[in-house]
Amino acid sequence: MSPESRRATTRAAPLVERLDALDRAADALEGVAPASEIEPVRALVDRIDRRRALSAEHTVIGLFGATGSGKSSLLNALVGSEISRAAVRRPTTASPVAAVLGDAGSDALLDWLEVEERHHLDGTESALARAAVPAPAGRRARREQAAGPAGIVLLDLPDLDSVEPAHRLVAERMTALVDVLVWVTDPQKYADAVLHQEFVRPFAGHDAVTVLVLNQIDRLAEDERAAVLASLAQIARADGLEQAPVLATSASTGEGIASLREDLITIARTREAAAARQRADVRGAAERLRASADPEGLGEAAPDAAVEELVADLTAAARVEPVARAVGASYRYRAAGRVGWPPLRWLRRIRPDPLRRLGLGAARDGEGLRRSSLPAPDAAARARASGGVRRFADTSSADGTDPWRAAVRSAARSREEELPDALDQAVAGADLRAGSGSWWWPVLDVLQWLAVLTAVVGLGWLVLNALLAFLGIPPPPMPMIRELWIPIPLPTALLVLGIAAGVLLAVAGGAVAALTGAWHRRRARRLLAARVRRVGQELVVEEVDAELARAAGAARDLALARGPLGGKDRSAV
């Protein structure tokens, strides 16, 4: 997939597709990325699925902050009535307190949030409820009226730095569940490292659903406020919140409360906060997965050059060349038995057929498999095969990250124990034409026997004449060949001619057999190399290709889950 098409896909992908892509990426990264990175993603997917099944009419807004930041007082000021207890003694808020605007569907949502203390608001007693009703005039108001009144769940949460561990755990859990994060701080603690490093910074990129509030602004002199707000904004940008608003409020004087209330109501009216939060969560999870085991850089299949190098290593480990030489030698051996000089053919029986000596072409065993008698692979052959598999894996994953290089190496070696037997069977099961001959063998065989017969006739004639002379019986006149430079008896000529013809036929047959044997050797080498290639393809290459395809799929899914590549994934809320 090209970068342009991938960018277009991620821009157009709705949340449900990105969520499915993140789930698939987590499955693909199982065993590659650390389990500590996979489990939070699965929990996130489950959490988003459950939140999507609950009320879409309500926006859950959480007020988070350290001890003394005035969260409870701020909640009361936003609502317009005292529903959350504020006091000097710390901690004040031990469990979440909810101010709920809009009853329909809120109970199931609050049950999921595990919020017991609930205060339902109406338009007669709550400033938040009155502000949530749009004005009757204007085009914007008409659109808002068509959308219906804003449903809001405003949560006052325990202190992030509470001395009670259980309180802090509640606040930490809620950071993952609310739709909008409101970080409340004060002039004394606005730069607190615990707040920013442990809580705000992990939500970098959640600009669309994050608001920073500098509460108790009345404690600062007028000429100090702008500098402190600018400092808080600078810290927020350093935390990764590039566009999150930074507001100043005072719960005691009411300064900035109306503005904050209006901002929160505007967010709630769009009914997009939950989706925006989920998109940001999915993007963040995808980026963390990518950082833990980035699948980019790997091809979708092993390079052809790497495959050829692997085949060469396995071919050497399978001892293809010795077998191919044995095939050529076997052909010459069998040819000698048909075209060699008949009186000396028995000498070939002193040594066996080179191919039979390796057990190739022998009878099948009880399982229907041929077993070769090749020597067991020595250390060098095993090292060649193992090293070839390792080099193939490393070459195929050369541009990948360490986790994926390890995964590819593991995939390549997953069936390595099967290689020796499989290579042996590839050699033993090949059709090497161990019993085949050539058409010219019978022709030369007949000529050889004619030459032998000629020599035997000549020798027999000479022996008969010698025997008659020994017995004192006059031999018959011996025909002479006088056309030569000296007269030669015909029997002698037959004997010499028969022997010479046999030797010449044997030499000529040997030369032809050597040439044909070389052709058989090359054929056997090609055939065995092809069979070794199939073994390597099945036991090594396919395993690596599957792992590379998994990485490519994970890369596509992570890109889809991350959303647009050109910056933060923000939504209008």
VEXLOZA-475577 format. One record per residue (C-alpha): residue in one letter; x, y, z. Coordinates in steps of 0.2 Angstrom, whole numbers, padded with zeros to 4 digits, always signed. Each point is the difference from the previous one (the first is absolute). Example, Ala and Ser with C-alpha at 12.3 -4.5 7.8 and 13.67 -1.06 7.14 Angstrom:
<pts>
A+0062-0022+0039S+0006+0017-0003
</pts>
This chain:
<pts>
M+0000+0000+0000S+0007+0017-0005P+0002+0014+0013E-0013+0010-0010S-0013-0013+0000R+0004-0005+0018R-0003+0019+0005A-0016+0001-0010T-0006-0016+0009T+0004+0006+0017R-0008+0017-0003A-0016-0009-0005A-0001-0013+0013P-0014+0001+0013L+0004-0004+0018V-0008-0018-0001E+0013-0004-0014R+0014+0007+0010L-0005-0009+0015D-0001-0017-0010A+0017+0004-0007L+0007+0003+0017D-0007-0017+0006R+0008-0009-0015A+0016+0009+0003A+0000-0006+0018D-0003-0018-0006A+0014+0001-0013L+0012+0007+0013E-0003-0014+0012G+0016-0008+0004V+0010+0014-0008A-0004+0015+0011P+0001-0002+0019A-0016-0006+0008S+0001+0016+0011E-0004+0009-0016I-0013-0012-0007E-0011-0002+0015P-0004+0019+0002V-0005+0000-0018R-0012-0014+0002A-0007+0009+0016L-0002+0016-0010V-0009-0009-0014D-0012-0008+0012R-0002+0017+0010I-0005+0009-0016D-0012-0013-0006R-0009+0001+0017R+0000+0019+0000R-0007+0000-0018A-0014-0012+0006L-0005+0013+0014S-0009+0017-0002A+0007+0010-0014E-0011+0015+0006H+0011+0003+0015T+0018+0007+0000V+0010-0005+0016I+0011+0014+0006G+0012-0004+0014L+0008+0013+0011F+0018-0006+0004G+0012+0009+0011A+0012-0001+0015T-0004+0003+0018G-0006+0018+0003S-0003+0004-0018G-0019+0004+0004K-0008-0013-0011S-0015-0002+0011S-0003+0019+0001L+0002+0002-0018L-0013-0014-0003N-0012+0009+0011A+0003+0017-0009L-0003-0008-0017V-0016-0008+0006G-0006+0015+0010S-0003-0010+0016E+0010-0009+0013I-0001-0018-0004S+0018-0005+0004R+0007+0003+0017A+0015+0012+0001A+0010+0002+0016V+0017+0004+0006R+0003-0018+0006R+0009-0011-0013P-0005-0011-0009T-0018+0007-0002T-0006-0011-0014A+0001-0018+0004S-0010-0007-0015P-0007+0008-0016V-0014+0012+0001A-0011+0002-0016A-0010+0015-0005V-0012-0007-0014L-0009+0010-0013G-0012-0010-0009D-0007-0016+0008A-0004-0011-0015G+0014-0014-0001S+0011+0008+0013D-0003-0014+0013A+0008-0014-0010L+0015+0012-0004L+0002+0004+0018D-0001-0018+0005W+0014-0004-0012L+0010+0015+0007E-0003-0007+0017V-0006+0017+0007E-0012-0002+0014E-0003+0018+0005R-0011+0008-0013H-0008+0017-0001H-0013+0003-0014L-0002+0018-0005D-0014+0009-0008G-0002+0017-0008T-0008+0009+0015E+0014-0003+0013S+0016-0002-0010A+0010+0013-0009L+0007-0015-0010A-0017-0005-0005R-0006+0017-0005A+0016+0003-0010A-0002-0016-0009V-0017+0006-0008P+0004+0010-0016A-0006+0017-0002P-0016+0001-0011A+0007+0011-0014G+0013-0002-0013R+0005-0013-0013R+0012-0008+0012A-0013-0001+0014R-0012-0008-0012R+0013-0013-0005E+0004-0004+0019Q-0019-0001+0003A-0002-0013-0014A+0014-0010+0008G-0009+0001+0017P+0007+0005+0017A+0017-0005+0005G+0002-0015+0011I+0014+0002+0013V+0008-0011+0013L+0011+0012+0010L+0011-0010+0012D+0010+0006+0015L+0014-0013+0003P+0012-0004+0014D+0016+0009+0001L+0014-0007-0012D+0013+0002+0014S-0012-0006+0014V+0009-0008+0015E-0013-0014-0001P+0006-0012-0013A-0018-0006-0004H-0005+0018-0004R+0014+0002-0012L-0005-0016-0009V-0017+0006-0002A+0006+0016-0009E+0012-0010-0010R-0013-0012-0006M-0012+0015-0005T+0014+0008-0011A-0004-0015-0012L-0019+0001+0001V-0005+0018-0001D-0003+0008-0017V+0007+0017+0005L+0015+0003+0011V+0001+0016+0010W+0016+0002+0009V-0003+0012+0014T+0015+0008+0009D+0004+0015+0010P+0014+0014+0000Q+0010-0010+0013K+0000-0017-0009Y-0003+0004-0018A+0018-0006-0004D-0001-0015+0011A+0011-0014-0008V-0012-0014+0006L-0015+0007-0008H+0009+0003-0017Q+0011-0015-0002E-0011-0013+0007F-0017+0006-0005V-0001+0014-0013R+0015-0006-0011P-0007-0017-0003F-0015+0008-0009A+0010+0010-0012G-0010+0002-0016H-0017+0000+0009D-0001+0019-0004A-0018-0001-0006V-0006-0007+0017T+0012+0009+0012V-0002+0016+0009L+0013+0007+0013V-0007+0011+0013L+0010+0011+0011N-0012+0002+0015Q+0001+0012+0015I+0007+0013-0012D-0006+0013+0013R+0015-0004+0010L+0011+0008-0013A+0003+0018-0003E-0007+0007-0016D+0017+0003-0007E+0005-0018+0004R-0014-0009-0008A+0005+0001-0018A+0018-0006+0003V-0007-0015+0011L-0013-0005-0014A+0014+0001-0013S+0011-0011+0010L-0014-0013+0002A-0003+0001-0018Q+0018-0003-0004I+0001-0015+0012A-0016-0007-0009R+0009+0002-0017A+0015-0009+0007D-0012-0014+0006G-0006-0002-0018L-0016+0009+0001E+0002+0012-0014Q-0017+0008-0001A-0009-0004+0016P-0007+0016+0008V+0007+0007+0016L-0013+0010+0010A+0001+0010+0016T-0014-0002+0013S-0004+0004+0018A-0014-0010+0008S-0001+0013+0014T-0002+0015-0010G-0008-0008-0015E+0013+0007-0012G+0002-0011-0016I-0014-0012+0006A-0013+0006-0014S+0013-0002-0013L+0006-0018+0006R-0019-0005+0001E-0003+0006-0017D+0015-0009-0007L-0006-0016+0008I-0017+0002-0006T+0006+0003-0018I+0010-0016+0001A-0015-0010+0007R-0012+0007-0013T+0010-0007-0015R-0002-0017+0008E+0017-0004-0008A+0011+0001+0016A-0001-0019+0003A+0004-0004-0018A+0014+0012+0000R+0007-0007+0016Q-0001-0017-0007R+0009+0005-0016A+0014+0008+0010D+0001-0016+0011V+0001-0011-0015R+0013+0011-0008G+0010+0000+0016A-0001-0019+0002A+0005-0002-0018E+0015+0011+0002R+0005-0009+0016L-0001-0017-0009R+0010+0007-0015A+0013+0006+0012S+0002-0017+0009A+0001-0010-0016D-0001+0010-0016P-0004-0011-0015E+0005+0013-0013G+0015-0004-0011L-0003-0018-0003G-0005-0006-0017E-0016-0011-0003A+0011-0014-0006A+0018-0006+0001P+0011+0007-0013D+0004-0011-0015A+0018+0001+0003A-0002-0006+0018V-0010-0015-0006E+0014-0004-0013E+0013+0001+0013L-0010-0011+0012V-0003-0013-0014A+0019+0000-0003D+0004-0004+0018L-0013-0013+0001T+0006-0008-0016A+0017-0001+0007A-0007-0007+0017A-0010-0013-0010R+0016-0005-0009V-0008+0002-0017E+0017+0001-0009P+0007-0017+0006V-0017-0008-0005A+0001+0008-0017R+0017-0006-0002A-0005-0017+0005V-0014+0000-0013G+0012+0004-0014A+0012-0013+0007S-0014-0013+0001Y-0005+0003-0019R+0018-0003-0005Y+0001-0015+0011R-0015-0008-0008A+0005+0005-0017A+0016-0009+0002G-0010-0015+0004R-0008+0001-0017V+0013+0008-0012G+0017-0005+0008W+0011-0013-0007P-0009-0016+0005P+0016-0010+0006L+0003+0014+0013R-0018+0004+0005W+0001-0011+0015L+0012+0012+0008R-0013+0013+0003R-0008-0012+0013I+0014+0003+0012R-0008+0016+0004P-0018+0004+0003D-0011+0012-0010P+0004+0018+0008L-0018+0004+0001R-0005-0016+0008R+0014+0002+0012L-0010+0015+0006G-0016-0009+0002L-0009+0010-0013G-0013-0009-0010A-0001-0014+0012A-0016-0008+0006R-0012+0009+0010D-0002-0003+0019G-0016-0004+0009E-0006+0017+0000G+0002+0003-0019L+0015+0011+0003R+0017-0002-0008R+0014+0001+0012S+0017+0006-0008S+0017-0007+0007L+0008+0016-0001P+0011+0003+0016A-0009+0010+0014P+0003+0018-0002D+0016+0005+0008A+0003+0015+0011A+0005+0010-0015A-0016-0004-0010R-0011+0003+0015A+0008+0017+0003R-0002+0004-0019A-0019-0003+0001S-0002+0009+0017G+0011+0014-0005G-0010+0001-0017V-0016+0001+0009R+0006+0013+0012R+0008+0011-0014F-0017-0001-0010A-0010+0006+0015D+0013+0014+0004T+0000+0006-0019S-0019-0001-0001S-0002+0011+0015A+0015+0011-0002D-0010+0016+0001G-0011-0005+0014T+0000+0004+0018D+0008-0011+0013P-0017-0008+0006W-0005-0004-0018R+0018-0007-0005A-0001-0012+0015A-0018-0005-0006V+0006-0003-0017R+0015-0010+0006S-0011-0010+0011A-0012-0004-0015A+0014-0005-0011R+0006-0012+0013S-0017-0007+0006R+0002-0015-0011E+0018-0002-0001E+0000-0017+0008E-0009-0007-0015L+0013+0006-0012P+0012-0015+0001D-0013-0013-0004A-0009+0011-0012L+0016+0003-0010D+0004-0019+0001Q-0017-0004-0007A+0002+0013-0014V+0015-0009-0006A-0006-0017+0003G-0016+0002-0008A+0006+0008-0016D-0001-0009-0017L+0018-0001-0004R-0003-0013-0014A+0012-0012+0009G-0005-0015-0011S-0002+0009-0016G+0012-0002-0015S+0002+0007-0017W-0005-0006-0018W+0018-0002-0005W+0004-0013+0013P-0007-0015-0009V+0007+0006-0017L+0018+0001+0007D-0003-0016+0010V-0004-0010-0016L+0015+0008-0008Q+0011-0005+0014W-0006-0018+0000L+0003-0001-0019A+0017+0006+0003V+0003-0013+0013L-0007-0013-0011T+0012+0006-0014A+0014-0002+0012V-0005-0017+0006V-0002-0006-0017G+0018+0006-0004L+0007-0007+0016G-0009-0017-0002W+0007-0002-0018L+0017+0004+0006V-0001-0012+0015L-0008-0014-0012N+0015+0002-0012A+0012-0001+0015L-0008-0015+0007L+0000-0009-0017A+0018+0004-0002F+0004-0007+0018L-0009-0016-0004G+0010-0002-0017I-0015+0003-0010P+0003+0011-0015P-0011+0016+0002P-0010+0006-0014P+0007+0015-0010M-0002+0016+0010P-0008+0014-0010M+0011+0015-0001I-0004+0019-0002R+0013+0006-0012E-0007+0018-0003L+0010+0006+0015W+0018+0005+0000I+0004-0018+0006P-0011-0015-0002I-0011-0004+0016P-0009-0016+0003L-0018+0002+0000P-0003-0007+0018T+0013+0012+0007A-0008+0014-0009L-0017-0005+0007L+0007-0001+0018V+0009+0017-0001L-0015+0008-0008G-0012-0007+0013I+0011+0006+0015A+0003+0017-0008A-0018+0002-0004G-0006-0004+0017V+0013+0012+0008L-0005+0014-0012L-0018-0003+0004A+0003+0000+0018V+0010+0016-0001A-0014+0008-0010G-0014-0006+0011G+0010+0006+0015A+0001+0018-0008V-0018+0000-0004A-0005-0006+0017A+0011+0013+0008L-0009+0014-0010T-0017-0008+0004G+0004-0002+0018A+0005+0018+0001W-0017+0004-0006H-0009-0011+0012R+0011+0008+0014R-0006+0017-0005R-0018-0006-0001A+0001-0008+0017R+0007+0016+0007R-0014+0010-0007L-0013-0012+0006L+0007-0002+0018A+0002+0019+0001A-0018+0002-0004R-0006-0012+0013V+0011+0008+0013R-0007+0017-0005R-0018-0007+0003V+0006-0007+0017G+0007+0017+0005Q-0015+0009-0007E-0012-0011+0011L+0010+0000+0016V+0009+0017+0000V-0005+0012-0013E-0019-0002+0003E+0002+0002+0018V+0010+0016-0002D-0012+0007-0013A-0014-0003+0012E+0009+0010+0013L+0004+0014-0012A-0018+0000-0006R-0005+0001+0018A+0011+0015+0003A-0006+0009-0016G-0018-0003+0006A+0004+0007+0017A+0008+0015-0008R-0015+0004-0011D-0012-0002+0015L+0011+0011+0012A+0000+0013-0014L-0019-0001-0001A-0002+0000+0019R+0012+0015+0002G-0011+0011-0012P+0006+0014-0011L+0019+0001-0002G+0001+0018-0001G+0000+0005+0019K-0012-0003+0015D-0017-0009-0003R-0011+0014+0006S-0019+0001-0002A-0011+0015+0001V-0009-0002+0017
</pts>
